[in-house]
């Protein structure tokens, strides 16, 4: 989320309304999460609030701070130098743990390169077997400064293999805008907005002042999610559309979307039984494991849910909507 806000400001200063619309529309996060991240970026002085005279009145805008203000001063033996510093986030530490455990076969990216620099970091979580099935594994986090002490609150179970999800993320594949394969749409109703939130983007500050890597938050905010996948010529699947809206499923909206995408099939689930849910999610996990699915990186909300998804906790519904679409596609 921090990176998306900064990316939006990289093209120039924006008014509060312009910035919110650019970020929230693209990522699909709630206003609460957006304003929380905006506040932290202002506190860390990575962005700044400016005022500009326009038409005889002052217009408030947000802008990136000059690059030099993001450099950290380091001294030693009478020498003063500046070095760039990226925040040591929960995501990067989790990624570093996986790279340490399984160093080969990663799709190269900026995040992978940054994570490799953290392989010896003292806050690196340990990857263990899940404490209960059907999750795949658990991150077990150390206390800040005391890597040998673990507490139950610091155990985060996950359903999807992090490496599989990471390697499924791709560029937007602009050359495939005019795709020729069949399209399949999955629609799901979720009564919750669920996510992991942190008070500080930097994990060193997070652990020092909060004492745990993140907090799971589930708000009762009903919404519907629609995800479309396209079957490619090589048999793999590409996510081509992710859309959500507040409230219960509007069948007119879902069918209009399917018509717009010229979908071959659409399946709508307002409620889903446990046996069907298990089948769909296990099938999606297998598709990721076999590298049969590609997800453009602009679908940040979907990717975040796959990375954090735990079978026993409420979710925002993106994973299940994707699982429905993938299952439809594979049946053809």
C-alpha positions as CSV (number, residue, x, y, z in Angstrom):
1,X,0.0,0.0,0.0
2,X,2.8,2.4,0.9
3,X,4.5,1.7,-2.5
4,X,1.2,2.3,-4.4
5,X,0.7,5.7,-2.7
6,X,4.3,6.7,-3.6
7,X,3.9,5.4,-7.1
8,X,0.8,7.5,-7.6
9,X,2.7,10.6,-6.4
10,X,5.7,9.8,-8.7
11,X,3.9,11.5,-11.6
12,X,3.4,14.7,-9.6
13,X,1.6,16.2,-6.6
14,X,-2.1,15.3,-6.0
15,X,-4.9,16.8,-4.0
16,X,-6.3,14.6,-1.2
17,X,-9.3,13.6,-3.4
18,X,-7.1,12.8,-6.4
19,X,-4.7,10.7,-4.4
20,X,-7.4,8.7,-2.6
21,X,-9.3,8.0,-5.8
22,X,-6.1,6.9,-7.6
23,X,-5.0,4.5,-4.8
24,X,-8.3,3.1,-3.5
25,X,-9.7,2.5,-7.0
26,X,-6.6,0.6,-8.0
27,X,-6.0,-1.5,-4.9
28,X,-9.6,-1.9,-3.6
29,X,-8.6,-1.3,0.1
30,X,-10.9,0.3,2.6
31,X,-10.6,4.0,3.4
32,X,-9.5,3.1,6.9
33,X,-6.5,1.2,5.6
34,X,-5.7,3.9,3.0
35,X,-5.7,6.8,5.5
36,X,-3.7,4.8,8.0
37,X,-0.9,4.2,5.5
38,X,-1.1,7.8,4.4
39,X,-0.6,9.0,8.0
40,X,2.4,6.7,8.4
41,X,4.1,8.0,5.2
42,X,3.6,11.6,6.5
43,X,5.0,10.7,9.9
44,X,8.1,9.0,8.3
45,X,8.5,12.1,6.1
46,X,8.5,10.0,2.9
47,X,5.7,12.2,1.6
48,X,4.8,15.8,2.5
49,X,1.8,18.1,2.5
50,X,2.1,21.2,0.4
51,X,-0.1,24.3,-0.3
52,X,-0.2,26.0,-3.7
53,X,-2.0,29.2,-4.7
54,X,-4.6,28.5,-7.4
55,X,-7.3,31.0,-8.4
56,X,-6.8,33.1,-5.3
57,X,-7.0,30.3,-2.8
58,X,-4.6,27.7,-1.3
59,X,-4.9,24.2,-2.6
60,X,-3.6,21.4,-0.4
61,X,-1.7,18.6,-2.1
62,X,0.5,15.6,-1.2
63,X,3.9,15.1,-2.9
64,X,6.9,12.9,-2.6
65,X,9.7,14.4,-0.5
66,X,13.0,15.1,-2.4
67,X,15.0,12.0,-2.8
68,X,17.9,13.1,-0.6
69,X,15.5,13.3,2.4
70,X,15.0,9.5,2.2
71,X,18.7,8.9,2.7
72,X,20.0,7.8,6.1
73,X,23.1,9.5,7.5
74,X,25.9,7.1,8.5
75,X,29.1,8.1,10.2
76,X,32.4,6.3,11.0
77,X,36.0,7.3,11.6
78,X,35.4,10.9,10.7
79,X,33.6,10.1,7.4
80,X,30.0,11.1,6.8
81,X,28.1,9.3,4.0
82,X,24.5,8.6,3.0
83,X,23.0,5.3,2.1
84,X,19.5,4.4,0.8
85,X,17.3,2.5,3.2
86,X,14.1,0.6,2.4
87,X,11.7,-0.3,5.2
88,X,12.2,-3.7,6.6
89,X,8.6,-4.8,6.2
90,X,6.8,-8.0,7.3
91,X,6.4,-9.0,3.6
92,X,10.2,-8.7,3.0
93,X,11.1,-10.7,6.1
94,X,8.6,-13.5,5.2
95,X,10.0,-13.5,1.7
96,X,13.6,-13.6,3.0
97,X,12.7,-16.6,5.2
98,X,11.4,-18.5,2.1
99,X,14.5,-17.6,0.1
100,X,16.7,-18.8,2.9
101,X,14.7,-22.1,3.1
102,X,14.4,-22.6,-0.7
103,X,17.0,-20.4,-2.5
104,X,16.5,-21.6,-6.1
105,X,13.9,-21.0,-8.8
106,X,12.7,-17.5,-7.8
107,X,11.4,-15.1,-10.4
108,X,13.7,-12.1,-10.1
109,X,12.2,-8.8,-8.9
110,X,13.0,-5.8,-6.8
111,X,11.4,-7.4,-3.7
112,X,13.5,-10.6,-4.2
113,X,16.7,-8.6,-4.4
114,X,15.8,-6.6,-1.2
115,X,14.8,-9.8,0.6
116,X,18.2,-11.4,-0.1
117,X,19.8,-8.5,1.8
118,X,17.8,-9.6,4.9
119,X,18.8,-13.2,5.1
120,X,20.8,-12.6,8.3
121,X,18.2,-10.2,9.9
122,X,17.5,-11.0,13.5
123,X,13.8,-10.6,13.1
124,X,13.6,-13.3,10.4
125,X,10.6,-15.6,11.1
126,X,11.0,-19.3,11.2
127,X,9.0,-21.5,8.8
128,X,7.4,-24.5,10.5
129,X,4.8,-27.1,9.8
130,X,1.3,-25.9,10.4
131,X,0.0,-26.3,13.9
132,X,-3.3,-27.6,12.4
133,X,-4.3,-28.6,8.9
134,X,-5.3,-27.8,6.2
135,X,-2.9,-24.8,6.2
136,X,0.5,-25.5,4.6
137,X,2.9,-23.9,7.0
138,X,3.3,-21.3,9.7
139,X,5.5,-18.3,10.2
140,X,6.8,-18.2,13.8
141,X,8.1,-14.8,14.8
142,X,10.8,-14.1,17.4
143,X,10.5,-11.4,20.0
144,X,12.4,-8.2,19.1
145,X,16.0,-8.8,20.2
146,X,15.3,-12.3,21.6
147,X,15.3,-14.7,18.7
148,X,15.0,-17.8,20.9
149,X,11.7,-16.8,22.5
150,X,8.4,-17.6,20.7
151,X,4.9,-16.9,21.7
152,X,1.6,-18.2,20.3
153,X,0.4,-14.7,19.3
154,X,3.4,-14.6,16.9
155,X,2.3,-17.8,14.9
156,X,0.8,-16.9,11.5
157,X,-0.5,-19.9,9.6
158,X,-0.8,-19.8,5.8
159,X,-2.7,-21.9,3.2
160,X,-0.9,-21.1,0.0
161,X,2.8,-21.6,-0.6
162,X,4.4,-18.2,-0.6
163,X,6.8,-19.1,-3.4
164,X,4.0,-20.3,-5.6
165,X,2.1,-17.1,-5.2
166,X,5.2,-14.9,-5.7
167,X,6.1,-16.7,-8.9
168,X,2.5,-16.4,-10.2
169,X,2.7,-12.7,-10.1
170,X,3.6,-11.2,-13.5
171,X,3.7,-7.9,-15.3
172,X,0.4,-6.7,-16.7
173,X,0.9,-8.6,-20.0
174,X,-0.2,-5.7,-22.1
175,X,0.3,-7.8,-25.3
176,X,-2.6,-10.0,-24.1
177,X,-5.2,-7.3,-23.8
178,X,-6.9,-8.7,-26.9
179,X,-6.9,-12.3,-25.6
180,X,-8.5,-15.0,-27.7
181,X,-9.0,-17.7,-25.1
182,X,-12.3,-18.5,-23.3
183,X,-13.1,-16.4,-20.3
184,X,-14.6,-17.7,-17.0
185,X,-16.0,-15.6,-14.2
186,X,-16.3,-16.4,-10.5
187,X,-18.5,-14.3,-8.2
188,X,-18.6,-14.6,-4.5
189,X,-20.3,-12.8,-1.6
190,X,-18.2,-12.1,1.5
191,X,-19.6,-10.8,4.8
192,X,-16.2,-9.5,5.9
193,X,-13.3,-7.2,5.0
194,X,-10.4,-9.1,6.5
195,X,-6.7,-8.2,6.5
196,X,-3.5,-8.1,8.5
197,X,-2.6,-4.6,9.6
198,X,0.6,-3.1,11.2
199,X,1.1,0.1,13.0
200,X,4.5,0.6,11.5
201,X,5.7,-0.4,8.0
202,X,9.2,-1.0,9.4
203,X,9.1,-4.3,11.3
204,X,11.9,-3.2,13.7
205,X,9.7,-0.3,14.9
206,X,6.6,-2.6,14.8
207,X,8.1,-5.2,17.1
208,X,9.7,-2.7,19.4
209,X,6.6,-0.6,20.1
210,X,3.7,-3.0,19.3
211,X,5.4,-6.3,20.2
212,X,3.9,-8.5,17.4
213,X,4.4,-8.5,13.6
214,X,0.8,-7.7,12.7
215,X,-2.8,-7.7,13.9
216,X,-5.6,-9.6,12.1
217,X,-8.7,-7.4,11.6
218,X,-12.1,-8.5,10.3
219,X,-14.8,-5.9,9.8
220,X,-18.4,-6.9,9.1
221,X,-18.7,-5.1,5.8
222,X,-20.6,-7.2,3.2
223,X,-19.3,-7.0,-0.3
224,X,-19.2,-9.0,-3.6
225,X,-16.1,-9.9,-5.6
226,X,-15.9,-10.9,-9.3
227,X,-12.8,-12.4,-10.8
228,X,-12.3,-13.4,-14.4
229,X,-9.6,-15.7,-15.8
230,X,-8.8,-16.4,-19.4
231,X,-7.5,-19.8,-20.7
232,X,-4.4,-19.2,-22.7
233,X,-3.1,-21.2,-25.7
234,X,-0.6,-23.1,-23.6
235,X,-3.3,-24.2,-21.2
236,X,-2.4,-21.9,-18.4
237,X,-4.8,-19.3,-16.9
238,X,-4.4,-15.5,-16.7
239,X,-6.4,-13.3,-14.3
240,X,-7.8,-10.6,-16.5
241,X,-10.4,-8.8,-14.3
242,X,-10.9,-8.2,-10.6
243,X,-13.8,-6.1,-9.4
244,X,-15.7,-5.6,-6.1
245,X,-18.7,-3.7,-4.9
246,X,-20.4,-3.1,-1.6
247,X,-23.4,-5.1,-0.5
248,X,-24.8,-8.4,-1.5
249,X,-24.4,-9.9,-5.0
250,X,-26.3,-7.9,-7.7
251,X,-27.0,-10.5,-10.4
252,X,-27.5,-7.7,-13.0
253,X,-24.0,-6.4,-12.2
254,X,-22.4,-9.9,-12.4
255,X,-24.2,-10.8,-15.7
256,X,-23.4,-7.4,-17.2
257,X,-19.7,-7.9,-16.3
258,X,-19.8,-11.4,-17.9
259,X,-21.3,-10.0,-21.0
260,X,-18.7,-7.2,-21.2
261,X,-15.9,-9.8,-20.9
262,X,-17.7,-12.1,-23.3
263,X,-17.4,-14.9,-20.7
264,X,-18.1,-18.4,-21.7
265,X,-19.4,-19.2,-18.2
266,X,-20.1,-17.4,-15.0
267,X,-20.8,-19.0,-11.6
268,X,-22.2,-17.0,-8.7
269,X,-22.0,-18.2,-5.0
270,X,-23.7,-16.2,-2.3
271,X,-23.2,-19.0,0.2
272,X,-20.9,-22.0,-0.2
273,X,-20.9,-25.3,1.6
274,X,-17.8,-26.6,3.5
275,X,-17.2,-29.5,1.1
276,X,-17.3,-27.3,-2.0
277,X,-15.1,-24.6,-0.4
278,X,-12.5,-27.2,0.5
279,X,-12.5,-28.6,-3.0
280,X,-12.2,-25.2,-4.7
281,X,-9.4,-24.0,-2.5
282,X,-7.3,-27.2,-2.7
283,X,-7.8,-27.1,-6.5
284,X,-6.5,-23.5,-6.6
285,X,-3.5,-24.3,-4.4
286,X,-2.6,-27.2,-6.8
287,X,-3.0,-24.8,-9.8
288,X,-0.5,-22.4,-8.2
289,X,1.9,-25.2,-7.3
290,X,1.9,-26.4,-10.9
291,X,2.4,-22.9,-12.2
292,X,-0.8,-22.9,-14.2
293,X,-1.9,-19.5,-13.1
294,X,-0.6,-15.9,-13.8
295,X,-1.8,-12.9,-11.8
296,X,-0.9,-9.3,-13.0
297,X,0.8,-7.5,-10.2
298,X,-1.6,-4.6,-10.4
299,X,-4.2,-6.8,-8.7
300,X,-2.7,-6.0,-5.3
301,X,-5.7,-6.8,-3.2
302,X,-6.0,-10.4,-4.6
303,X,-2.2,-11.0,-4.3
304,X,-2.2,-9.8,-0.7
305,X,-5.0,-12.1,0.3
306,X,-3.3,-15.1,-1.3
307,X,-0.1,-14.4,0.6
308,X,-1.9,-14.0,3.9
309,X,-4.7,-16.5,3.5
310,X,-5.4,-18.9,6.4
311,X,-8.1,-21.5,6.0
312,X,-9.6,-21.0,9.4
313,X,-9.8,-17.3,9.5
314,X,-12.4,-15.0,7.8
315,X,-11.2,-13.6,4.4
316,X,-12.3,-10.8,2.1
317,X,-13.4,-13.4,-0.4
318,X,-10.9,-12.8,-3.2
319,X,-9.2,-16.2,-2.9
320,X,-12.6,-18.0,-3.1
321,X,-13.8,-15.9,-6.1
322,X,-10.5,-16.8,-7.9
323,X,-10.9,-20.5,-7.0
324,X,-14.4,-20.5,-8.5
325,X,-13.2,-19.0,-11.8
326,X,-10.2,-21.4,-12.0
327,X,-12.4,-24.4,-11.4
328,X,-14.8,-23.3,-14.1
329,X,-11.9,-22.8,-16.5
330,X,-10.4,-26.2,-15.8
331,X,-13.6,-28.0,-16.4
332,X,-13.7,-27.0,-20.0
